[in-house]
């Protein structure tokens, strides 16, 4: 994917989207026009990340979902596809 490829009509889920690499990815994807579902553990951090992104790109198509994926327990490995 080239660094300026447009991503309109694409929906992308990003985990860890409130800080670090996840937040950086969300900012870049928003810049390219993607619709983003960011996943974060803290309502406050999700709100702060949304504000930060919209401060740079008011038209960003970003929605956050609260989820703590560290709580997921898989008792048996899944079968490969």
PECOR-V424004 format. One record per pair of residues at least 12 apart in sequence whose ideal C-beta (glycine too) atoms are under 10 Angstrom apart, sorted by the first residue. I is the first residue (numbers start at 0). J is the second residue. D is the distance in whole Angstrom. If there is no record, write none. Layout:
I/J/D, I/J/D
//
This chain:
0/31/9, 2/27/8, 2/31/9, 3/30/9, 3/31/7, 4/31/7, 4/32/10, 5/30/10, 5/31/6, 5/32/5, 5/33/9, 6/27/10, 6/28/6, 6/29/9, 6/30/9, 6/31/4, 6/32/5, 6/33/4, 6/34/8, 6/35/9, 7/31/8, 7/32/4, 7/33/7, 7/34/8, 7/60/9, 8/32/8, 8/33/9, 8/34/8, 9/28/8, 9/31/9, 9/32/8, 9/33/5, 9/34/7, 9/35/9, 10/33/7, 10/34/5, 10/35/8, 10/36/7, 10/60/9, 10/62/10, 11/24/9, 11/25/9, 11/28/6, 11/29/10, 11/31/10, 11/33/5, 11/34/7, 11/35/6, 11/36/7, 11/37/9, 12/35/8, 12/36/5, 12/37/8, 12/38/7, 12/64/9, 13/25/5, 13/28/7, 13/33/10, 13/35/6, 13/36/7, 13/37/5, 13/38/7, 13/39/9, 13/61/9, 13/63/10, 14/36/10, 14/37/8, 14/38/5, 14/39/8, 14/40/10, 14/64/10, 14/66/8, 14/68/6, 15/37/9, 15/38/7, 15/39/7, 15/40/9, 15/68/9, 16/28/10, 16/35/8, 16/36/8, 16/37/3, 16/38/6, 16/39/6, 16/44/9, 16/45/8, 16/48/7, 16/49/10, 16/52/9, 16/61/9, 16/63/7, 16/64/9, 17/37/7, 17/38/9, 17/39/4, 17/40/8, 17/41/7, 17/43/9, 17/44/4, 17/45/6, 17/46/9, 17/47/7, 17/48/4, 17/49/9, 17/51/9, 17/63/8, 18/39/8, 18/41/10, 18/44/7, 18/47/9, 18/48/7, 21/37/7, 21/38/8, 21/39/8, 21/48/9, 22/37/8, 22/39/9, 22/44/9, 22/47/10, 22/48/6, 22/51/8, 22/52/8, 24/37/9, 25/37/5, 25/48/7, 25/49/9, 25/51/10, 25/52/6, 25/59/8, 25/61/7, 25/63/9, 26/48/9, 26/51/8, 26/52/6, 26/55/7, 26/56/8, 26/59/9, 26/61/10, 28/52/10, 28/59/9, 28/60/10, 28/61/9, 29/52/6, 29/53/9, 29/55/8, 29/56/5, 29/58/9, 29/59/4, 29/60/7, 29/61/6, 30/52/10, 30/55/8, 30/56/6, 30/59/8, 32/56/10, 32/58/9, 32/59/9, 32/60/8, 33/59/9, 33/60/7, 33/61/9, 34/59/9, 34/60/4, 34/61/8, 34/62/8, 35/52/9, 35/59/8, 35/60/7, 35/61/5, 35/62/7, 35/63/9, 36/60/10, 36/61/8, 36/62/5, 36/63/8, 36/64/6, 37/49/8, 37/52/9, 37/61/6, 37/62/7, 37/63/5, 37/64/7, 38/63/7, 38/64/5, 38/65/8, 38/66/5, 38/67/9, 38/68/7, 39/63/6, 39/64/8, 39/65/7, 39/66/8, 39/67/9, 39/68/10, 40/65/7, 40/66/7, 40/67/5, 40/68/8, 40/69/8, 40/70/9, 41/63/10, 41/65/8, 41/67/9, 42/63/8, 42/65/6, 44/63/9, 44/65/10, 45/61/10, 45/62/9, 45/63/4, 45/64/8, 45/65/7, 46/63/8, 48/61/8, 48/63/7, 49/61/6, 49/62/9, 49/63/6
//
